[in-house]
Amino acid sequence: MPPVVSIIVNCFNQGRYLERSVKSVLGQTFTDLECIIVDDGSTDHTRQVAEHLMTLDSRVKYFYKENGGLPSARNFGIQQAQGEWIQCLDADDWIHEDKTRFQLEHLHGIDATQDIVFYSDYERVFIGADETIVDRQKNVIGSLTKDELIQRILTPDVWAASPHPVLQQAMLMKKSAVSKSKFPEHLKALGDRYFALDLVAKDVKFIYTPLVGAFYTKHQSNRTNNWKYMENYYISFYEEVKKNHKDLLSLCQPSLERLVNETVREKTRDHFERLLHLIQFPIYLFDIKIRINNIASLKNAYGMRLVLPNFLLYDKYRGPRSKKVIAIILKLIRAGQ
């Protein structure tokens, strides 16, 4: 008989954390499960740790694949999964011992034929340079409507007032729901976010389960801590939204306008050129002082940014002597629109 639940632990050079993660799976109060370790081309001792864990519990399975990135590892693990329910877990994270049982109990009174994803609260665990825990942050999601989920998923975490609601580590997904999408393998970051958005948009039912179900580690070395790195992937994420869910693009506009302002301020031409194909008008630039109505005006504004000093365009760089000059420039710009 196949197990009811498959928990996929992806690992790339995280062998030092793998045992803790896997043991949080094996220690679940709901026991009818399998633990699938996906080694995404690790060059450390991941294989040795996995082989040791297999000797401890027959529910542990190990698969090696060439390195392809996190979305690729998740897709590979799902292909191997035998369970009716699926959870994805990173090797440096772990889950509450009662998570699986607690989430499955929420099936009572629900139509069993529905495509369902359970999502829960989680705790961010901040890891210092010496691998010790330096801080913990509880993230309470609460029950969100479909529209609320979509809007929050479309908003970058750095600009949101609430936690990211669809962390993979905190979710438990019916296999029939998972089959409606795939993790986009070209998105090395934010692939999880797009996957969840795709499921919500395809009317998969997301159900909140009030438990701190997962412990999500944040290391100083995480690339997701670097906004410039993430900015590139957020643009890729919105490009994917436009490609497959164009009806949602209007909901992206507040974030896209902020991205345009950042790329203009930082003179990031490649990002600016990509955003031209995503933004809808009007938008406002330079501390909401100038209304931009079309692509031509936006390109002109970018060209102006390249030659004018910061104090003429942004309040934080501005001194009292520049007010008269700024007033003249704004008058000329508005006259040309």
C-alpha positions as CSV (number, residue, x, y, z in Angstrom):
1,M,0.0,0.0,0.0
2,P,1.4,3.5,-0.9
3,P,1.7,5.9,2.0
4,V,-0.9,8.6,2.6
5,V,1.6,11.5,2.7
6,S,4.9,12.1,0.8
7,I,7.3,14.7,2.3
8,I,10.0,15.8,-0.1
9,V,13.2,17.1,1.5
10,N,15.4,18.8,-1.1
11,C,19.0,19.2,-0.4
12,F,21.9,20.9,-2.1
13,N,25.1,20.9,0.0
14,Q,23.1,21.1,3.2
15,G,24.2,17.7,4.6
16,R,25.0,19.3,8.0
17,Y,21.3,20.1,8.5
18,L,19.7,17.1,6.8
19,E,19.3,14.8,9.8
20,R,17.4,17.4,11.8
21,S,15.0,18.0,8.9
22,V,14.4,14.3,8.2
23,K,14.0,13.5,11.8
24,S,11.2,16.1,12.1
25,V,9.5,14.2,9.3
26,L,10.0,10.8,10.9
27,G,8.8,12.1,14.3
28,Q,5.4,13.1,12.9
29,T,2.5,11.9,15.0
30,F,0.9,10.9,11.7
31,T,3.0,8.0,10.7
32,D,1.7,6.8,7.3
33,L,4.2,8.7,5.3
34,E,7.3,8.5,3.2
35,C,10.3,10.9,3.4
36,I,11.9,11.4,0.0
37,I,15.3,13.0,0.0
38,V,16.2,14.7,-3.3
39,D,19.9,15.3,-3.5
40,D,20.2,18.1,-6.1
41,G,23.8,17.4,-7.1
42,S,25.4,18.0,-3.7
43,T,29.2,17.8,-3.4
44,D,29.3,17.6,0.4
45,H,28.4,14.5,2.6
46,T,24.7,14.6,1.8
47,R,24.7,11.1,0.4
48,Q,26.3,9.7,3.4
49,V,23.9,11.3,5.8
50,A,20.9,10.1,3.7
51,E,22.2,6.5,3.6
52,H,22.6,6.5,7.3
53,L,19.0,7.8,7.7
54,M,17.7,5.0,5.5
55,T,19.2,2.5,7.9
56,L,17.2,4.0,10.7
57,D,13.8,4.1,9.1
58,S,12.5,2.3,6.0
59,R,10.2,5.2,5.2
60,V,13.3,7.2,4.1
61,K,14.1,7.1,0.3
62,Y,17.1,8.8,-1.4
63,F,17.4,10.1,-5.0
64,Y,20.3,11.8,-6.6
65,K,20.0,14.1,-9.6
66,E,22.3,16.5,-11.4
67,N,22.1,20.0,-10.0
68,G,19.1,21.9,-11.5
69,G,18.0,24.3,-8.8
70,L,15.3,24.3,-6.2
71,P,12.2,24.2,-8.6
72,S,13.8,21.3,-10.5
73,A,14.4,19.4,-7.3
74,R,10.8,19.9,-6.2
75,N,9.4,18.7,-9.5
76,F,11.7,15.7,-9.4
77,G,10.6,14.8,-5.9
78,I,6.9,15.1,-6.8
79,Q,7.5,12.7,-9.7
80,Q,8.8,10.1,-7.2
81,A,6.0,10.7,-4.6
82,Q,3.6,7.9,-3.9
83,G,1.3,9.6,-1.4
84,E,-2.1,11.2,-1.9
85,W,-0.8,14.3,-0.1
86,I,2.5,16.1,-0.7
87,Q,4.7,18.5,1.3
88,C,8.0,20.1,0.2
89,L,10.6,20.9,2.8
90,D,14.1,22.4,2.5
91,A,16.9,20.4,4.2
92,D,17.8,23.3,6.6
93,D,14.2,23.7,7.8
94,W,12.0,21.4,10.0
95,I,8.4,20.9,10.8
96,H,6.3,20.7,14.0
97,E,5.8,17.1,15.1
98,D,2.0,17.4,14.9
99,K,1.8,19.3,11.6
100,T,0.7,16.5,9.3
101,R,-2.0,15.1,11.6
102,F,-3.3,18.6,12.5
103,Q,-3.7,19.6,8.8
104,L,-5.3,16.4,7.7
105,E,-7.8,16.7,10.5
106,H,-9.2,19.7,8.7
107,L,-10.6,17.4,6.0
108,H,-13.6,16.7,8.3
109,G,-16.7,18.3,6.7
110,I,-14.9,19.1,3.4
111,D,-15.7,17.6,0.0
112,A,-13.1,15.0,-0.5
113,T,-13.1,15.4,-4.3
114,Q,-11.8,19.0,-4.1
115,D,-8.3,20.0,-4.9
116,I,-7.0,21.3,-1.6
117,V,-3.9,23.0,-0.1
118,F,-3.6,23.4,3.6
119,Y,-1.4,26.3,4.8
120,S,-0.3,27.3,8.3
121,D,1.6,29.7,10.4
122,Y,5.4,29.4,10.7
123,E,8.4,30.6,12.5
124,R,11.4,32.3,10.9
125,V,14.6,31.1,12.7
126,F,17.5,33.5,12.1
127,I,20.9,31.8,12.0
128,G,24.1,33.8,12.7
129,A,27.6,33.4,11.2
130,D,28.5,30.8,13.9
131,E,25.4,28.7,13.0
132,T,23.7,29.6,16.3
133,I,20.1,30.8,16.5
134,V,20.2,34.6,17.0
135,D,16.5,35.4,16.7
136,R,13.1,33.8,16.1
137,Q,10.0,35.4,14.6
138,K,6.5,34.0,14.6
139,N,4.5,34.6,11.5
140,V,0.8,34.3,11.8
141,I,-1.0,34.2,8.5
142,G,-4.7,33.9,9.4
143,S,-7.5,32.8,7.0
144,L,-7.3,34.6,3.7
145,T,-9.8,34.8,0.9
146,K,-8.8,33.9,-2.7
147,D,-8.5,37.6,-3.6
148,E,-6.4,38.3,-0.5
149,L,-4.1,35.4,-1.2
150,I,-3.5,36.6,-4.8
151,Q,-2.9,40.2,-3.8
152,R,-0.4,39.2,-1.1
153,I,1.4,36.7,-3.3
154,L,1.8,39.4,-6.0
155,T,3.4,41.8,-3.4
156,P,7.2,41.6,-2.7
157,D,7.8,40.7,1.0
158,V,9.9,43.8,1.5
159,W,6.9,46.0,0.7
160,A,4.2,44.0,2.5
161,A,2.7,44.5,5.9
162,S,2.0,40.8,6.5
163,P,4.0,37.6,6.3
164,H,4.3,35.6,3.0
165,P,1.2,33.3,3.3
166,V,2.2,30.3,1.1
167,L,5.5,29.1,2.4
168,Q,6.0,25.6,0.9
169,Q,7.4,24.3,4.2
170,A,4.1,25.3,5.9
171,M,1.8,23.7,3.3
172,L,0.3,20.3,2.7
173,M,-1.0,19.7,-0.8
174,K,-3.3,17.2,-2.3
175,K,-1.6,15.5,-5.2
176,S,-4.5,16.2,-7.5
177,A,-3.9,19.9,-6.8
178,V,-0.2,19.7,-7.3
179,S,-0.8,18.1,-10.7
180,K,-2.4,21.3,-11.9
181,S,1.0,23.1,-12.1
182,K,4.8,22.7,-11.9
183,F,7.5,24.7,-10.3
184,P,8.9,27.0,-13.0
185,E,12.5,25.8,-13.3
186,H,13.8,29.0,-14.9
187,L,12.9,30.8,-11.7
188,K,15.7,29.9,-9.4
189,A,14.1,32.2,-6.8
190,L,10.3,32.9,-6.4
191,G,9.4,29.6,-8.1
192,D,7.5,28.6,-5.0
193,R,5.6,31.9,-5.1
194,Y,4.6,31.5,-8.7
195,F,3.6,27.8,-8.2
196,A,1.2,28.8,-5.3
197,L,-0.2,31.7,-7.4
198,D,-0.9,29.4,-10.3
199,L,-2.7,27.0,-8.0
200,V,-4.8,29.7,-6.5
201,A,-5.7,31.1,-9.9
202,K,-6.7,27.7,-11.0
203,D,-9.3,27.5,-8.2
204,V,-7.5,25.1,-5.9
205,K,-9.0,25.6,-2.5
206,F,-6.5,27.0,0.1
207,I,-7.5,26.3,3.7
208,Y,-5.8,27.9,6.7
209,T,-4.8,25.6,9.6
210,P,-3.9,27.6,12.7
211,L,-0.6,26.0,13.9
212,V,3.0,27.1,13.8
213,G,3.7,24.2,11.4
214,A,7.1,24.9,10.1
215,F,10.5,26.4,11.2
216,Y,12.1,28.3,8.3
217,T,15.7,29.2,8.7
218,K,17.2,32.4,7.4
219,H,21.0,32.4,7.1
220,Q,23.3,35.4,6.6
221,S,24.4,33.8,3.4
222,N,20.9,33.5,1.9
223,R,20.9,35.1,-1.5
224,T,17.2,36.1,-0.9
225,N,18.6,38.6,1.7
226,N,20.0,40.5,-1.3
227,W,17.4,42.8,-2.7
228,K,19.3,43.5,-6.0
229,Y,19.4,39.7,-6.6
230,M,15.7,39.4,-5.7
231,E,14.7,42.4,-7.8
232,N,15.7,40.6,-11.0
233,Y,13.6,37.5,-10.0
234,Y,10.6,39.6,-9.1
235,I,10.7,41.1,-12.6
236,S,10.9,37.5,-14.0
237,F,8.0,36.5,-11.7
238,Y,5.8,39.4,-13.1
239,E,6.8,38.4,-16.6
240,E,5.5,34.9,-15.9
241,V,2.3,36.4,-14.5
242,K,1.8,38.4,-17.7
243,K,2.5,35.3,-19.8
244,N,0.1,32.9,-18.1
245,H,-2.3,35.1,-16.0
246,K,-2.6,38.3,-17.9
247,D,-5.8,39.1,-16.1
248,L,-3.8,39.5,-12.8
249,L,-1.3,42.0,-14.2
250,S,-3.4,45.0,-13.1
251,L,-3.0,43.7,-9.5
252,C,0.8,43.8,-9.9
253,Q,0.9,47.5,-10.8
254,P,1.5,49.0,-7.4
255,S,4.6,46.8,-7.1
256,L,5.6,47.3,-10.7
257,E,5.5,51.1,-10.2
258,R,7.8,50.9,-7.2
259,L,10.2,48.7,-9.2
260,V,10.2,51.2,-12.1
261,N,11.0,54.0,-9.6
262,E,13.9,51.9,-8.1
263,T,15.3,51.1,-11.5
264,V,15.2,54.7,-12.6
265,R,16.8,55.9,-9.4
266,E,19.5,53.2,-9.5
267,K,19.9,53.6,-13.3
268,T,19.5,49.9,-13.9
269,R,18.9,49.9,-17.6
270,D,18.3,46.2,-18.2
271,H,15.6,46.0,-15.5
272,F,14.1,49.3,-16.8
273,E,13.8,47.9,-20.3
274,R,12.0,44.8,-19.1
275,L,9.6,46.7,-16.9
276,L,8.5,48.8,-20.0
277,H,6.6,45.7,-21.2
278,L,4.8,45.2,-17.8
279,I,3.9,48.6,-16.5
280,Q,0.5,50.2,-17.1
281,F,0.0,54.0,-17.1
282,P,-0.3,56.4,-15.6
283,I,2.5,56.1,-13.0
284,Y,4.4,58.6,-10.9
285,L,8.1,59.1,-10.7
286,F,10.6,61.1,-8.6
287,D,8.8,61.0,-5.2
288,I,5.4,61.1,-6.8
289,K,6.0,64.5,-8.3
290,I,5.8,63.7,-12.0
291,R,2.9,61.9,-13.7
292,I,4.0,59.7,-16.6
293,N,1.3,58.8,-19.1
294,N,3.0,56.6,-21.7
295,I,6.2,54.7,-22.7
296,A,7.7,57.6,-24.6
297,S,7.5,59.9,-21.5
298,L,8.9,57.2,-19.3
299,K,11.9,56.7,-21.6
300,N,12.4,60.5,-21.6
301,A,12.3,60.6,-17.8
302,Y,14.9,57.8,-17.6
303,G,17.1,59.8,-20.0
304,M,16.7,62.8,-17.8
305,R,17.6,60.8,-14.7
306,L,20.9,59.8,-16.4
307,V,22.1,63.4,-16.7
308,L,20.5,65.2,-13.7
309,P,22.0,65.1,-10.2
310,N,20.1,63.4,-7.4
311,F,19.1,66.5,-5.5
312,L,17.1,67.8,-8.5
313,L,14.9,64.7,-8.5
314,Y,14.7,63.3,-5.0
315,D,13.6,65.0,-1.8
316,K,16.2,63.3,0.4
317,Y,19.1,64.8,-1.6
318,R,17.5,68.2,-1.7
319,G,18.6,71.5,-0.1
320,P,16.6,74.7,0.1
321,R,18.7,76.5,-2.6
322,S,17.5,74.1,-5.3
323,K,13.7,74.8,-5.0
324,K,13.7,77.5,-7.7
325,V,15.6,75.4,-10.2
326,I,13.3,72.4,-9.5
327,A,10.2,74.4,-10.0
328,I,11.4,75.5,-13.5
329,I,12.3,71.9,-14.5
330,L,8.9,70.5,-13.3
331,K,7.1,73.3,-15.3
332,L,9.0,72.4,-18.5
333,I,8.4,68.6,-18.1
334,R,4.6,69.1,-17.5
335,A,4.3,71.4,-20.4
336,G,5.8,68.7,-22.7
337,Q,3.4,66.0,-21.7
